[in-house]
Amino acid sequence: MLSRQEYIGRVVNFKTYRRSYKNKKQMYHDEADWQIFEDCHEAIIDKETFDTVQRIRDGRRRVTPMGEMPPLSEMMFCADCGAKLYQVRGRGTAA
């Protein structure tokens, strides 16, 4: 949601394709093959805010022990103490 270019007034086409009309599985194009059209509709947020969010998201984030990268890792803070919040998941049941 935080990386959608449609929120700043762009239209992005040709992100996915299908190899055949018989195969329903979608394949993804490289970003170089996307067609991006500027200012096609009114922007929800301004470009500076969008760029700031992208810079924050590209910063160093912590990978969970299960090998996942939580989408909001190190971007949420505790309202009481101001410490960073992390996603914590267990590997199995504690029996």
C-alpha positions in Angstrom: 0.0 0.0 0.0 2.8 2.4 0.8 4.5 1.8 -2.5 1.6 2.3 -4.9 2.3 5.0 -7.4 -1.3 5.5 -8.2 -1.7 7.6 -5.0 0.5 10.4 -6.5 -1.6 10.6 -9.7 0.2 8.1 -11.9 -1.2 5.2 -13.8 1.0 2.1 -14.1 0.2 -0.4 -16.8 1.7 -3.8 -17.9 2.9 -4.9 -14.4 1.7 -8.5 -15.1 1.0 -10.7 -18.1 -0.1 -14.2 -19.0 2.0 -16.6 -21.2 -1.2 -18.0 -22.8 -4.9 -17.5 -22.6 -5.0 -21.1 -21.4 -2.7 -20.6 -18.5 -4.3 -18.3 -15.8 -1.1 -17.8 -13.8 0.1 -14.2 -13.8 3.7 -13.4 -14.5 5.4 -10.2 -13.5 7.3 -7.8 -15.8 10.4 -6.0 -14.7 9.9 -2.4 -13.7 11.7 -1.3 -16.8 8.9 -2.8 -18.9 6.1 -0.9 -17.1 4.3 1.9 -18.8 3.9 4.8 -16.3 1.6 7.8 -17.2 2.0 10.9 -15.1 -0.9 13.2 -13.8 -3.8 11.0 -15.1 -5.9 11.7 -12.1 -5.9 13.8 -8.9 -3.2 12.8 -6.5 -4.2 11.7 -3.0 -0.8 12.6 -1.4 1.9 15.0 -2.7 5.1 13.8 -4.3 7.3 15.0 -1.5 5.5 12.9 1.1 5.5 9.9 -1.2 9.3 10.2 -1.7 9.9 10.6 2.0 7.9 7.4 2.7 9.9 5.5 0.0 13.2 6.7 1.5 12.1 5.5 5.0 11.0 2.1 3.6 14.3 1.6 1.8 16.2 2.0 5.1 17.7 -1.0 6.9 15.0 -3.3 8.4 15.2 -6.4 10.4 14.4 -9.8 9.0 12.4 -12.2 11.2 13.9 -15.6 12.2 11.4 -17.1 9.7 13.1 -15.2 6.9 10.3 -12.7 6.3 10.5 -8.9 6.0 7.6 -7.3 7.8 6.2 -4.4 5.8 6.0 -2.0 8.7 9.1 -3.0 10.5 10.9 -0.1 12.3 8.3 2.4 11.1 5.9 2.1 14.0 6.6 3.5 17.5 5.1 3.0 20.9 2.8 5.8 21.9 3.9 5.7 25.5 7.7 5.3 25.4 8.6 6.0 21.8 10.5 2.7 21.2 10.4 1.0 17.8 7.8 -1.8 17.4 8.8 -5.1 15.8 6.8 -8.1 14.6 7.5 -11.1 16.8 6.3 -14.6 15.8 7.1 -18.0 17.2 8.4 -20.9 15.2 6.1 -23.5 16.9 3.9 -24.2 19.8 5.3 -24.0 23.3 4.1 -27.2 24.8 
